[in-house]
């Protein structure tokens, strides 16, 4: 899969079919499960993926995260992560 050059603020991401986000108590972190394996996520990635519900736009996700973290500027980080996640097939952008 190729890496998208840009992510539209209006795009609506969702976790890709066959992938599942869950908290793994044994590792004390969120993981993304898929048929071929598992990806251990850092806190930032988990916060973003938890909001990729197929309902919220990228802009809404950025706004929600910024509000949750005292107005932090998160837009570039969210866009960068979503580009990476889309290139690996973890998320689908509509």
Backbone as XML, in Angstrom:
<?xml version="1.0"?>
<chain id="A" units="angstrom">
  <residue number="1" name="UNK">
    <atom name="N" x="0.835" y="-1.177" z="0.000"/>
    <atom name="CA" x="0.000" y="0.000" z="0.000"/>
    <atom name="C" x="0.881" y="1.240" z="0.000"/>
  </residue>
  <residue number="2" name="UNK">
    <atom name="N" x="0.408" y="2.253" z="-0.675"/>
    <atom name="CA" x="1.196" y="3.476" z="-0.727"/>
    <atom name="C" x="0.761" y="4.435" z="0.376"/>
  </residue>
  <residue number="3" name="UNK">
    <atom name="N" x="1.680" y="5.290" z="0.753"/>
    <atom name="CA" x="1.398" y="6.277" z="1.782"/>
    <atom name="C" x="0.706" y="7.472" z="1.155"/>
  </residue>
  <residue number="4" name="UNK">
    <atom name="N" x="-0.471" y="7.864" z="1.680"/>
    <atom name="CA" x="-1.108" y="9.063" z="1.137"/>
    <atom name="C" x="-0.220" y="10.280" z="1.386"/>
  </residue>
  <residue number="5" name="UNK">
    <atom name="N" x="-0.159" y="11.190" z="0.404"/>
    <atom name="CA" x="0.662" y="12.390" z="0.571"/>
    <atom name="C" x="0.042" y="13.351" z="1.569"/>
  </residue>
  <residue number="6" name="UNK">
    <atom name="N" x="-1.271" y="13.442" z="1.562"/>
    <atom name="CA" x="-1.973" y="14.301" z="2.509"/>
    <atom name="C" x="-3.229" y="13.587" z="2.990"/>
  </residue>
  <residue number="7" name="UNK">
    <atom name="N" x="-3.715" y="14.031" z="4.114"/>
    <atom name="CA" x="-4.964" y="13.531" z="4.675"/>
    <atom name="C" x="-5.912" y="14.723" z="4.730"/>
  </residue>
  <residue number="8" name="UNK">
    <atom name="N" x="-7.070" y="14.589" z="4.124"/>
    <atom name="CA" x="-8.057" y="15.659" z="4.148"/>
    <atom name="C" x="-8.655" y="15.788" z="5.539"/>
  </residue>
  <residue number="9" name="UNK">
    <atom name="N" x="-8.864" y="17.018" z="5.979"/>
    <atom name="CA" x="-9.506" y="17.261" z="7.270"/>
    <atom name="C" x="-10.933" y="16.735" z="7.271"/>
  </residue>
  <residue number="10" name="UNK">
    <atom name="N" x="-11.525" y="16.579" z="6.084"/>
    <atom name="CA" x="-12.899" y="16.084" z="5.969"/>
    <atom name="C" x="-12.981" y="14.562" z="5.858"/>
  </residue>
  <residue number="11" name="UNK">
    <atom name="N" x="-11.845" y="13.890" z="5.704"/>
    <atom name="CA" x="-11.844" y="12.432" z="5.604"/>
    <atom name="C" x="-12.379" y="11.842" z="6.907"/>
  </residue>
  <residue number="12" name="UNK">
    <atom name="N" x="-13.033" y="10.689" z="6.784"/>
    <atom name="CA" x="-13.602" y="10.016" z="7.959"/>
    <atom name="C" x="-12.912" y="8.651" z="8.105"/>
  </residue>
  <residue number="13" name="UNK">
    <atom name="N" x="-11.979" y="8.551" z="9.055"/>
    <atom name="CA" x="-11.249" y="7.288" z="9.213"/>
    <atom name="C" x="-12.006" y="6.276" z="10.070"/>
  </residue>
  <residue number="14" name="UNK">
    <atom name="N" x="-11.794" y="5.015" z="9.732"/>
    <atom name="CA" x="-12.295" y="3.917" z="10.552"/>
    <atom name="C" x="-11.226" y="2.832" z="10.558"/>
  </residue>
  <residue number="15" name="UNK">
    <atom name="N" x="-11.238" y="2.033" z="11.603"/>
    <atom name="CA" x="-10.297" y="0.920" z="11.682"/>
    <atom name="C" x="-10.673" y="-0.082" z="10.596"/>
  </residue>
  <residue number="16" name="UNK">
    <atom name="N" x="-9.690" y="-0.559" z="9.897"/>
    <atom name="CA" x="-9.902" y="-1.449" z="8.755"/>
    <atom name="C" x="-10.537" y="-2.771" z="9.170"/>
  </residue>
  <residue number="17" name="UNK">
    <atom name="N" x="-11.298" y="-3.322" z="8.242"/>
    <atom name="CA" x="-11.925" y="-4.632" z="8.448"/>
    <atom name="C" x="-10.836" y="-5.647" z="8.781"/>
  </residue>
  <residue number="18" name="UNK">
    <atom name="N" x="-11.131" y="-6.496" z="9.738"/>
    <atom name="CA" x="-10.169" y="-7.519" z="10.143"/>
    <atom name="C" x="-9.196" y="-7.053" z="11.216"/>
  </residue>
  <residue number="19" name="UNK">
    <atom name="N" x="-9.293" y="-5.782" z="11.598"/>
    <atom name="CA" x="-8.442" y="-5.225" z="12.650"/>
    <atom name="C" x="-9.322" y="-4.902" z="13.851"/>
  </residue>
  <residue number="20" name="UNK">
    <atom name="N" x="-8.755" y="-5.037" z="15.041"/>
    <atom name="CA" x="-9.524" y="-4.744" z="16.253"/>
    <atom name="C" x="-8.611" y="-4.067" z="17.273"/>
  </residue>
  <residue number="21" name="UNK">
    <atom name="N" x="-9.083" y="-2.958" z="17.800"/>
    <atom name="CA" x="-8.366" y="-2.224" z="18.841"/>
    <atom name="C" x="-8.853" y="-2.721" z="20.186"/>
  </residue>
  <residue number="22" name="UNK">
    <atom name="N" x="-7.927" y="-3.048" z="21.060"/>
    <atom name="CA" x="-8.315" y="-3.451" z="22.410"/>
    <atom name="C" x="-7.189" y="-3.155" z="23.386"/>
  </residue>
  <residue number="23" name="UNK">
    <atom name="N" x="-7.576" y="-3.055" z="24.666"/>
    <atom name="CA" x="-6.587" y="-2.884" z="25.724"/>
    <atom name="C" x="-6.110" y="-4.269" z="26.136"/>
  </residue>
  <residue number="24" name="UNK">
    <atom name="N" x="-4.806" y="-4.436" z="26.230"/>
    <atom name="CA" x="-4.199" y="-5.712" z="26.586"/>
    <atom name="C" x="-3.625" y="-5.592" z="27.996"/>
  </residue>
  <residue number="25" name="UNK">
    <atom name="N" x="-4.340" y="-6.107" z="29.007"/>
    <atom name="CA" x="-3.873" y="-5.953" z="30.389"/>
    <atom name="C" x="-2.474" y="-6.521" z="30.636"/>
  </residue>
  <residue number="26" name="UNK">
    <atom name="N" x="-2.147" y="-7.626" z="29.985"/>
    <atom name="CA" x="-0.836" y="-8.252" z="30.208"/>
    <atom name="C" x="0.300" y="-7.320" z="29.810"/>
  </residue>
  <residue number="27" name="UNK">
    <atom name="N" x="0.056" y="-6.469" z="28.808"/>
    <atom name="CA" x="1.085" y="-5.544" z="28.352"/>
    <atom name="C" x="0.833" y="-4.124" z="28.853"/>
  </residue>
  <residue number="28" name="UNK">
    <atom name="N" x="-0.310" y="-3.922" z="29.510"/>
    <atom name="CA" x="-0.700" y="-2.618" z="30.054"/>
    <atom name="C" x="-0.696" y="-1.536" z="28.973"/>
  </residue>
  <residue number="29" name="UNK">
    <atom name="N" x="-1.259" y="-1.893" z="27.798"/>
    <atom name="CA" x="-1.349" y="-0.932" z="26.699"/>
    <atom name="C" x="-2.412" y="-1.384" z="25.708"/>
  </residue>
  <residue number="30" name="UNK">
    <atom name="N" x="-2.764" y="-0.484" z="24.809"/>
    <atom name="CA" x="-3.663" y="-0.827" z="23.723"/>
    <atom name="C" x="-2.867" y="-1.516" z="22.619"/>
  </residue>
  <residue number="31" name="UNK">
    <atom name="N" x="-3.540" y="-2.429" z="21.945"/>
    <atom name="CA" x="-2.948" y="-3.119" z="20.810"/>
    <atom name="C" x="-3.944" y="-3.113" z="19.663"/>
  </residue>
  <residue number="32" name="UNK">
    <atom name="N" x="-3.435" y="-3.257" z="18.471"/>
    <atom name="CA" x="-4.261" y="-3.415" z="17.288"/>
    <atom name="C" x="-4.034" y="-4.845" z="16.799"/>
  </residue>
  <residue number="33" name="UNK">
    <atom name="N" x="-5.099" y="-5.635" z="16.861"/>
    <atom name="CA" x="-5.012" y="-7.033" z="16.460"/>
    <atom name="C" x="-5.462" y="-7.173" z="15.015"/>
  </residue>
  <residue number="34" name="UNK">
    <atom name="N" x="-4.814" y="-8.058" z="14.291"/>
    <atom name="CA" x="-5.199" y="-8.371" z="12.917"/>
    <atom name="C" x="-4.797" y="-9.814" z="12.663"/>
  </residue>
  <residue number="35" name="UNK">
    <atom name="N" x="-5.319" y="-10.430" z="11.595"/>
    <atom name="CA" x="-5.088" y="-11.873" z="11.414"/>
    <atom name="C" x="-3.625" y="-12.305" z="11.439"/>
  </residue>
  <residue number="36" name="UNK">
    <atom name="N" x="-2.723" y="-11.461" z="10.957"/>
    <atom name="CA" x="-1.320" y="-11.850" z="10.892"/>
    <atom name="C" x="-0.532" y="-11.514" z="12.146"/>
  </residue>
  <residue number="37" name="UNK">
    <atom name="N" x="-1.149" y="-10.816" z="13.101"/>
    <atom name="CA" x="-0.386" y="-10.465" z="14.287"/>
    <atom name="C" x="-1.011" y="-9.387" z="15.136"/>
  </residue>
  <residue number="38" name="UNK">
    <atom name="N" x="-0.133" y="-8.623" z="15.772"/>
    <atom name="CA" x="-0.551" y="-7.616" z="16.735"/>
    <atom name="C" x="0.443" y="-6.465" z="16.712"/>
  </residue>
  <residue number="39" name="UNK">
    <atom name="N" x="-0.083" y="-5.256" z="16.842"/>
    <atom name="CA" x="0.752" y="-4.066" z="16.925"/>
    <atom name="C" x="0.553" y="-3.457" z="18.301"/>
  </residue>
  <residue number="40" name="UNK">
    <atom name="N" x="1.630" y="-3.264" z="19.029"/>
    <atom name="CA" x="1.566" y="-2.589" z="20.319"/>
    <atom name="C" x="1.570" y="-1.091" z="20.062"/>
  </residue>
  <residue number="41" name="UNK">
    <atom name="N" x="0.601" y="-0.394" z="20.634"/>
    <atom name="CA" x="0.441" y="1.036" z="20.371"/>
    <atom name="C" x="0.930" y="1.875" z="21.537"/>
  </residue>
  <residue number="42" name="UNK">
    <atom name="N" x="1.513" y="3.028" z="21.212"/>
    <atom name="CA" x="1.819" y="3.974" z="22.278"/>
    <atom name="C" x="0.528" y="4.713" z="22.623"/>
  </residue>
  <residue number="43" name="UNK">
    <atom name="N" x="0.548" y="5.505" z="23.682"/>
    <atom name="CA" x="-0.666" y="6.180" z="24.146"/>
    <atom name="C" x="-1.260" y="7.105" z="23.091"/>
  </residue>
  <residue number="44" name="UNK">
    <atom name="N" x="-0.422" y="7.817" z="22.369"/>
    <atom name="CA" x="-0.912" y="8.750" z="21.355"/>
    <atom name="C" x="-1.643" y="8.018" z="20.230"/>
  </residue>
  <residue number="45" name="UNK">
    <atom name="N" x="-1.053" y="6.948" z="19.752"/>
    <atom name="CA" x="-1.677" y="6.169" z="18.680"/>
    <atom name="C" x="-3.011" y="5.597" z="19.144"/>
  </residue>
  <residue number="46" name="UNK">
    <atom name="N" x="-3.055" y="5.102" z="20.370"/>
    <atom name="CA" x="-4.300" y="4.545" z="20.908"/>
    <atom name="C" x="-5.377" y="5.621" z="21.016"/>
  </residue>
  <residue number="47" name="UNK">
    <atom name="N" x="-5.001" y="6.811" z="21.460"/>
    <atom name="CA" x="-5.975" y="7.909" z="21.571"/>
    <atom name="C" x="-6.568" y="8.250" z="20.206"/>
  </residue>
  <residue number="48" name="UNK">
    <atom name="N" x="-5.732" y="8.259" z="19.180"/>
    <atom name="CA" x="-6.213" y="8.567" z="17.833"/>
    <atom name="C" x="-7.112" y="7.440" z="17.325"/>
  </residue>
  <residue number="49" name="UNK">
    <atom name="N" x="-6.644" y="6.203" z="17.414"/>
    <atom name="CA" x="-7.418" y="5.081" z="16.883"/>
    <atom name="C" x="-8.751" y="4.892" z="17.597"/>
  </residue>
  <residue number="50" name="UNK">
    <atom name="N" x="-8.805" y="5.213" z="18.888"/>
    <atom name="CA" x="-10.073" y="5.099" z="19.616"/>
    <atom name="C" x="-11.134" y="6.020" z="19.017"/>
  </residue>
  <residue number="51" name="UNK">
    <atom name="N" x="-10.716" y="7.061" z="18.339"/>
    <atom name="CA" x="-11.637" y="8.023" z="17.746"/>
    <atom name="C" x="-11.931" y="7.739" z="16.269"/>
  </residue>
  <residue number="52" name="UNK">
    <atom name="N" x="-11.262" y="6.749" z="15.707"/>
    <atom name="CA" x="-11.487" y="6.381" z="14.294"/>
    <atom name="C" x="-12.666" y="5.422" z="14.219"/>
  </residue>
  <residue number="53" name="UNK">
    <atom name="N" x="-13.856" y="6.000" z="14.335"/>
    <atom name="CA" x="-15.071" y="5.211" z="14.443"/>
    <atom name="C" x="-15.922" y="5.197" z="13.180"/>
  </residue>
  <residue number="54" name="UNK">
    <atom name="N" x="-15.422" y="5.800" z="12.104"/>
    <atom name="CA" x="-16.192" y="5.860" z="10.875"/>
    <atom name="C" x="-17.294" y="6.902" z="10.913"/>
  </residue>
  <residue number="55" name="UNK">
    <atom name="N" x="-17.336" y="7.701" z="11.971"/>
    <atom name="CA" x="-18.343" y="8.748" z="12.128"/>
    <atom name="C" x="-17.717" y="10.142" z="12.159"/>
  </residue>
  <residue number="56" name="UNK">
    <atom name="N" x="-16.544" y="10.246" z="12.786"/>
    <atom name="CA" x="-15.891" y="11.542" z="12.974"/>
    <atom name="C" x="-14.900" y="11.820" z="11.854"/>
  </residue>
  <residue number="57" name="UNK">
    <atom name="N" x="-14.850" y="13.065" z="11.451"/>
    <atom name="CA" x="-13.857" y="13.490" z="10.462"/>
    <atom name="C" x="-12.501" y="13.624" z="11.149"/>
  </residue>
  <residue number="58" name="UNK">
    <atom name="N" x="-11.470" y="13.718" z="10.338"/>
    <atom name="CA" x="-10.124" y="13.946" z="10.870"/>
    <atom name="C" x="-10.114" y="15.245" z="11.682"/>
  </residue>
  <residue number="59" name="UNK">
    <atom name="N" x="-10.781" y="16.284" z="11.177"/>
    <atom name="CA" x="-10.834" y="17.556" z="11.907"/>
    <atom name="C" x="-11.514" y="17.385" z="13.262"/>
  </residue>
  <residue number="60" name="UNK">
    <atom name="N" x="-12.614" y="16.627" z="13.303"/>
    <atom name="CA" x="-13.314" y="16.396" z="14.571"/>
    <atom name="C" x="-12.426" y="15.626" z="15.548"/>
  </residue>
  <residue number="61" name="UNK">
    <atom name="N" x="-11.651" y="14.669" z="15.038"/>
    <atom name="CA" x="-10.725" y="13.916" z="15.887"/>
    <atom name="C" x="-9.667" y="14.861" z="16.451"/>
  </residue>
  <residue number="62" name="UNK">
    <atom name="N" x="-9.116" y="15.717" z="15.608"/>
    <atom name="CA" x="-8.114" y="16.690" z="16.069"/>
    <atom name="C" x="-8.703" y="17.615" z="17.129"/>
  </residue>
  <residue number="63" name="UNK">
    <atom name="N" x="-9.910" y="18.113" z="16.876"/>
    <atom name="CA" x="-10.561" y="19.015" z="17.829"/>
    <atom name="C" x="-10.813" y="18.324" z="19.161"/>
  </residue>
  <residue number="64" name="UNK">
    <atom name="N" x="-11.278" y="17.077" z="19.109"/>
    <atom name="CA" x="-11.558" y="16.324" z="20.330"/>
    <atom name="C" x="-10.283" y="16.063" z="21.124"/>
  </residue>
  <residue number="65" name="UNK">
    <atom name="N" x="-9.228" y="15.660" z="20.433"/>
    <atom name="CA" x="-7.954" y="15.411" z="21.124"/>
    <atom name="C" x="-7.380" y="16.690" z="21.709"/>
  </residue>
  <residue number="66" name="UNK">
    <atom name="N" x="-7.462" y="17.776" z="20.971"/>
    <atom name="CA" x="-6.957" y="19.047" z="21.473"/>
    <atom name="C" x="-7.699" y="19.448" z="22.747"/>
  </residue>
  <residue number="67" name="UNK">
    <atom name="N" x="-9.013" y="19.291" z="22.741"/>
    <atom name="CA" x="-9.806" y="19.626" z="23.929"/>
    <atom name="C" x="-9.464" y="18.702" z="25.100"/>
  </residue>
  <residue number="68" name="UNK">
    <atom name="N" x="-9.242" y="17.426" z="24.805"/>
    <atom name="CA" x="-8.928" y="16.457" z="25.858"/>
    <atom name="C" x="-7.557" y="16.709" z="26.491"/>
  </residue>
  <residue number="69" name="UNK">
    <atom name="N" x="-6.671" y="17.359" z="25.738"/>
    <atom name="CA" x="-5.314" y="17.598" z="26.226"/>
    <atom name="C" x="-5.014" y="19.083" z="26.331"/>
  </residue>
  <residue number="70" name="UNK">
    <atom name="N" x="-5.942" y="19.799" z="26.969"/>
    <atom name="CA" x="-5.755" y="21.211" z="27.337"/>
    <atom name="C" x="-5.355" y="22.119" z="26.181"/>
  </residue>
  <residue number="71" name="UNK">
    <atom name="N" x="-5.955" y="21.906" z="25.020"/>
    <atom name="CA" x="-5.702" y="22.792" z="23.892"/>
    <atom name="C" x="-4.415" y="22.527" z="23.139"/>
  </residue>
  <residue number="72" name="UNK">
    <atom name="N" x="-3.811" y="21.374" z="23.377"/>
    <atom name="CA" x="-2.553" y="21.040" z="22.693"/>
    <atom name="C" x="-2.767" y="21.042" z="21.182"/>
  </residue>
  <residue number="73" name="UNK">
    <atom name="N" x="-1.744" y="21.446" z="20.450"/>
    <atom name="CA" x="-1.779" y="21.431" z="18.987"/>
    <atom name="C" x="-1.429" y="20.009" z="18.537"/>
  </residue>
  <residue number="74" name="UNK">
    <atom name="N" x="-2.417" y="19.302" z="18.039"/>
    <atom name="CA" x="-2.234" y="17.894" z="17.695"/>
    <atom name="C" x="-2.406" y="17.594" z="16.207"/>
  </residue>
  <residue number="75" name="UNK">
    <atom name="N" x="-2.790" y="18.589" z="15.434"/>
    <atom name="CA" x="-3.166" y="18.348" z="14.043"/>
    <atom name="C" x="-2.074" y="17.651" z="13.241"/>
  </residue>
  <residue number="76" name="UNK">
    <atom name="N" x="-0.858" y="18.144" z="13.296"/>
    <atom name="CA" x="0.229" y="17.536" z="12.509"/>
    <atom name="C" x="0.470" y="16.091" z="12.944"/>
  </residue>
  <residue number="77" name="UNK">
    <atom name="N" x="0.447" y="15.841" z="14.251"/>
    <atom name="CA" x="0.671" y="14.481" z="14.744"/>
    <atom name="C" x="-0.440" y="13.534" z="14.300"/>
  </residue>
  <residue number="78" name="UNK">
    <atom name="N" x="-1.691" y="14.004" z="14.364"/>
    <atom name="CA" x="-2.817" y="13.165" z="13.942"/>
    <atom name="C" x="-2.700" y="12.849" z="12.453"/>
  </residue>
  <residue number="79" name="UNK">
    <atom name="N" x="-2.431" y="13.861" z="11.647"/>
    <atom name="CA" x="-2.295" y="13.646" z="10.203"/>
    <atom name="C" x="-1.139" y="12.694" z="9.900"/>
  </residue>
  <residue number="80" name="UNK">
    <atom name="N" x="-0.001" y="12.879" z="10.557"/>
    <atom name="CA" x="1.150" y="12.003" z="10.325"/>
    <atom name="C" x="0.825" y="10.556" z="10.694"/>
  </residue>
  <residue number="81" name="UNK">
    <atom name="N" x="0.169" y="10.380" z="11.856"/>
    <atom name="CA" x="-0.162" y="9.016" z="12.271"/>
    <atom name="C" x="-1.163" y="8.385" z="11.307"/>
  </residue>
  <residue number="82" name="UNK">
    <atom name="N" x="-2.178" y="9.134" z="10.900"/>
    <atom name="CA" x="-3.176" y="8.574" z="9.992"/>
    <atom name="C" x="-2.575" y="8.227" z="8.632"/>
  </residue>
  <residue number="83" name="UNK">
    <atom name="N" x="-1.602" y="9.010" z="8.166"/>
    <atom name="CA" x="-0.901" y="8.652" z="6.923"/>
    <atom name="C" x="-0.186" y="7.311" z="7.096"/>
  </residue>
  <residue number="84" name="UNK">
    <atom name="N" x="0.489" y="7.156" z="8.205"/>
    <atom name="CA" x="1.187" y="5.905" z="8.494"/>
    <atom name="C" x="0.197" y="4.753" z="8.606"/>
  </residue>
  <residue number="85" name="UNK">
    <atom name="N" x="-0.868" y="4.960" z="9.372"/>
    <atom name="CA" x="-1.854" y="3.903" z="9.594"/>
    <atom name="C" x="-2.527" y="3.504" z="8.281"/>
  </residue>
  <residue number="86" name="UNK">
    <atom name="N" x="-2.831" y="4.470" z="7.431"/>
    <atom name="CA" x="-3.445" y="4.159" z="6.135"/>
    <atom name="C" x="-2.460" y="3.395" z="5.244"/>
  </residue>
  <residue number="87" name="UNK">
    <atom name="N" x="-1.190" y="3.768" z="5.280"/>
    <atom name="CA" x="-0.205" y="3.086" z="4.436"/>
    <atom name="C" x="-0.002" y="1.633" z="4.843"/>
  </residue>
  <residue number="88" name="UNK">
    <atom name="N" x="-0.252" y="1.321" z="6.110"/>
    <atom name="CA" x="-0.134" y="-0.060" z="6.602"/>
    <atom name="C" x="-1.455" y="-0.813" z="6.537"/>
  </residue>
  <residue number="89" name="UNK">
    <atom name="N" x="-2.525" y="-0.120" z="6.145"/>
    <atom name="CA" x="-3.829" y="-0.766" z="6.048"/>
    <atom name="C" x="-4.546" y="-0.908" z="7.370"/>
  </residue>
  <residue number="90" name="UNK">
    <atom name="N" x="-4.110" y="-0.167" z="8.392"/>
    <atom name="CA" x="-4.758" y="-0.229" z="9.705"/>
    <atom name="C" x="-6.059" y="0.556" z="9.712"/>
  </residue>
  <residue number="91" name="UNK">
    <atom name="N" x="-6.116" y="1.630" z="8.934"/>
    <atom name="CA" x="-7.337" y="2.436" z="8.850"/>
    <atom name="C" x="-7.707" y="2.640" z="7.381"/>
  </residue>
  <residue number="92" name="UNK">
    <atom name="N" x="-8.984" y="2.903" z="7.185"/>
    <atom name="CA" x="-9.528" y="3.221" z="5.872"/>
    <atom name="C" x="-10.096" y="4.633" z="5.982"/>
  </residue>
  <residue number="93" name="UNK">
    <atom name="N" x="-9.807" y="5.464" z="4.992"/>
    <atom name="CA" x="-10.294" y="6.846" z="4.987"/>
    <atom name="C" x="-11.423" y="6.983" z="3.967"/>
  </residue>
  <residue number="94" name="UNK">
    <atom name="N" x="-12.568" y="7.450" z="4.417"/>
    <atom name="CA" x="-13.702" y="7.652" z="3.503"/>
    <atom name="C" x="-13.868" y="9.132" z="3.240"/>
  </residue>
</chain>
